[in-house]
Amino acid sequence: MARKYFGTDGIRGRANGTITPELALKVGQAAGLVFRRGEHRHRVAIGKDTRLSGYMIETALVAGFSSVGMDVLLLGPMPTPAVAMLARSMRADLGVMISASHNPFDDNGIKLFGPDGYKLSDKVEQEIERLIDADITKRLAKAEALGRAKRIDGVHDRYIEFAKHTLPRNLSLEGLRVVIDCANGAAYRVAPEALWELGADVISIGVEPDGFNINRECGSTFPEALCRKVREMRADIGIALDGDADRVVIADEQGHVVDGDQLLAVVAESWQADGRLAKPGIVATVMSNLGLERYLQTLKLSLVRMPVGDRYVLEHMREHGYNVGGEPSGHIILSDYTTTGDGFIAALQVLAVIKKLDKPVSQICHRFAPLPQVLKNVRYRSGKPLENSKVRSAIEDAEQRLNGHGRLVIRPSGTEPVIRVMGEGDDKTLVEEVVDVIVDALTDHAA
């Protein structure tokens, strides 16, 4: 069933365009009604990142939730995974994060978490969508049952202590010079302070949000700023989070970027050695590099591939008992600690390995040589290009040419009329050729 409001990660769009106060109010009312379960006093915890539009959306959500009788706990700027953790810790019936993650400031969104801290199922999201468009006038709270709203102090300290306790007892980061780039986003207070309390020499960038500069030439989607600072300060490591801190990329001491696939390899091998892997493998997506899969095979570990999107990774992890998963973008899920991707917790696990092995980051975090990868997008106007006979024939020929020495991932975008064609393999020239053949076939069809 096609969804009208929810995408793969909540509701997202242009602030005051798609994401209006009217929509936010209706989301609050609809979600509040869905999560009114029992006769207890219900409450919702709301966090946000640092976008200017967060004030507008927060206020509208408060009106929506309170109008259906839910008390509102306002957490202020906090990482998305912190909101998920606090919703569960504070026994809230619902957690809400106002964020558009790594998007520019003029976008925003609404992410919802259940009382267990997990993102909502498709079924629950569909019920919320139904109520958004329904007449709920008769279900609004009576005047004496309206909800209250209050700001909660101390939530930053709670998350910092939670993060620190994911590390081995007595582990200190003393002696490590760490550059942390918070993308002028939700982690601008908690991440630098946590690193400092753990003993690191901390150099912070991207910690001066003004409502407009979130993700602007900083953070995990623009690691150049991090790499420059690492080289300038002669730091041991750089850590870049995105706007809501559910993603991370690392820079080694030479200023070279380490992506999510390499971080998954580091954590998987370390946890395997410590007997902490719940299953002999990890969960990733179809976009993870074949080099990662081959490296894990040398460790006798499997790589389970899911469709693009952290929710699919997490669903498989929960269903089959894996405790490590993620995406090349740096969306790392360590389910021993968190119910969603947490860039800072993932970074701390990498720091623990660095302290344990006492080697430079360039030696620790480059576990395998990525295979050459080519990604091209083809825009189309209508129809289903992948069902065209010439396109199918081009794909079949390409797979035969790769002959087990590479792979193809061809998929429609979930957000725009675009077909994404990704190829990777040992021979870069061959990969480029087969991708171009498929792109040409798609282009001819689109024309």
Protein Blocks (a to p, Z undefined) as FASTA:
>chain_A
ZZfkbcfeojaddehilmcfklmmmmmmmmmmmmmgcjbdcdddddddfbfklmmmmmmm
mmmmmmnopacddebjadfklmmmmmmmnopabdcdddehjacfkbccdddddfkopacd
fklmmmmmmmmmpcfklmpccfklcccddddehklmmmmmmmmmmpcehiafehiacddd
ehhpaklmmmmmmmmmnopacddehiacghjmgoiagajklmmlmmmmmmmnopabdcdd
dfkopaccdddfkopacdfklmmmmmmmmmmmnopafbgcddddfkbcfklmmmmmmnop
acddddedjklmmmmmmmnopabdcdfkopacdfklmccdcfklmmmmmmmmmmmnopaf
klmmmmbccddddddddddfbdjfklpmklmmmmmmmmmmnnopaccdddddfkbccddd
ddddfblmlmmmmmmmmmmmmmmmmZZ
